[in-house]
């Protein structure tokens, strides 16, 4: 379970960062799209923090 949360955290961060970069440099500026990718990045960071600190002694 911990590995799944870590992997999903990294995937969300990669998708969020790529989306933010594409939103900035490729697509027209859309604040809604930027907010969505920012939230995806934040959720990925929360996943990694939870997997690292919240599940430290459970495996």
Short mmCIF file of the C-alpha atoms (twelve columns), coordinates in Angstrom:
data_MODEL
# 
_entry.id   MODEL 
# 
loop_
_atom_site.group_PDB 
_atom_site.id 
_atom_site.type_symbol 
_atom_site.label_atom_id 
_atom_site.label_alt_id 
_atom_site.label_comp_id 
_atom_site.label_asym_id 
_atom_site.label_seq_id 
_atom_site.Cartn_x 
_atom_site.Cartn_y 
_atom_site.Cartn_z 
_atom_site.pdbx_PDB_model_num 
ATOM 1  C CA . UNK A 1  0.000  0.000  0.000   1 
ATOM 2  C CA . UNK A 2  2.821  2.381  0.868   1 
ATOM 3  C CA . UNK A 3  4.513  1.798  -2.489  1 
ATOM 4  C CA . UNK A 4  1.264  2.476  -4.327  1 
ATOM 5  C CA . UNK A 5  0.825  5.791  -2.500  1 
ATOM 6  C CA . UNK A 6  4.424  6.773  -3.263  1 
ATOM 7  C CA . UNK A 7  4.114  5.873  -6.932  1 
ATOM 8  C CA . UNK A 8  0.794  7.687  -7.287  1 
ATOM 9  C CA . UNK A 9  2.326  10.721 -5.579  1 
ATOM 10 C CA . UNK A 10 5.191  10.825 -8.061  1 
ATOM 11 C CA . UNK A 11 2.812  10.337 -10.997 1 
ATOM 12 C CA . UNK A 12 0.582  13.172 -9.795  1 
ATOM 13 C CA . UNK A 13 3.572  15.484 -9.365  1 
ATOM 14 C CA . UNK A 14 4.852  14.630 -12.849 1 
ATOM 15 C CA . UNK A 15 1.435  15.176 -14.438 1 
ATOM 16 C CA . UNK A 16 0.875  18.388 -12.497 1 
ATOM 17 C CA . UNK A 17 4.285  19.821 -13.346 1 
ATOM 18 C CA . UNK A 18 4.030  18.895 -17.011 1 
ATOM 19 C CA . UNK A 19 0.537  20.387 -17.142 1 
ATOM 20 C CA . UNK A 20 1.680  23.618 -15.516 1 
ATOM 21 C CA . UNK A 21 4.584  23.919 -17.943 1 
ATOM 22 C CA . UNK A 22 2.373  23.193 -20.953 1 
ATOM 23 C CA . UNK A 23 -0.234 25.624 -19.682 1 
ATOM 24 C CA . UNK A 24 2.395  28.330 -19.360 1 
ATOM 25 C CA . UNK A 25 4.330  27.863 -22.584 1 
ATOM 26 C CA . UNK A 26 2.162  25.962 -25.096 1 
ATOM 27 C CA . UNK A 27 -1.549 26.498 -24.497 1 
ATOM 28 C CA . UNK A 28 -3.310 29.788 -24.128 1 
ATOM 29 C CA . UNK A 29 -3.374 31.046 -20.562 1 
ATOM 30 C CA . UNK A 30 -6.346 29.542 -18.780 1 
ATOM 31 C CA . UNK A 31 -6.570 30.178 -15.063 1 
ATOM 32 C CA . UNK A 32 -8.895 27.213 -14.506 1 
ATOM 33 C CA . UNK A 33 -6.448 24.801 -16.102 1 
ATOM 34 C CA . UNK A 34 -3.580 26.272 -14.089 1 
ATOM 35 C CA . UNK A 35 -5.519 25.895 -10.830 1 
ATOM 36 C CA . UNK A 36 -6.408 22.279 -11.644 1 
ATOM 37 C CA . UNK A 37 -2.783 21.346 -12.369 1 
ATOM 38 C CA . UNK A 38 -1.672 23.194 -9.239  1 
ATOM 39 C CA . UNK A 39 -4.129 21.151 -7.174  1 
ATOM 40 C CA . UNK A 40 -2.872 17.941 -8.810  1 
ATOM 41 C CA . UNK A 41 0.670  18.925 -7.813  1 
ATOM 42 C CA . UNK A 42 -0.425 19.642 -4.241  1 
ATOM 43 C CA . UNK A 43 -2.265 16.326 -3.932  1 
ATOM 44 C CA . UNK A 44 0.850  14.522 -5.170  1 
ATOM 45 C CA . UNK A 45 2.951  16.261 -2.528  1 
ATOM 46 C CA . UNK A 46 0.427  15.348 0.166   1 
ATOM 47 C CA . UNK A 47 0.540  11.716 -0.996  1 
ATOM 48 C CA . UNK A 48 4.321  11.637 -0.736  1 
ATOM 49 C CA . UNK A 49 4.300  13.308 2.671   1 
ATOM 50 C CA . UNK A 50 1.683  10.864 3.937   1 
ATOM 51 C CA . UNK A 51 3.631  7.876  2.605   1 
ATOM 52 C CA . UNK A 52 6.860  9.120  4.139   1 
ATOM 53 C CA . UNK A 53 5.736  10.496 7.508   1 
ATOM 54 C CA . UNK A 54 2.288  8.995  8.095   1 
ATOM 55 C CA . UNK A 55 3.134  5.383  7.303   1 
ATOM 56 C CA . UNK A 56 6.655  5.317  8.718   1 
ATOM 57 C CA . UNK A 57 6.438  2.304  11.039  1 
ATOM 58 C CA . UNK A 58 3.568  0.369  9.483   1 
ATOM 59 C CA . UNK A 59 5.456  -1.721 6.977   1 
# 
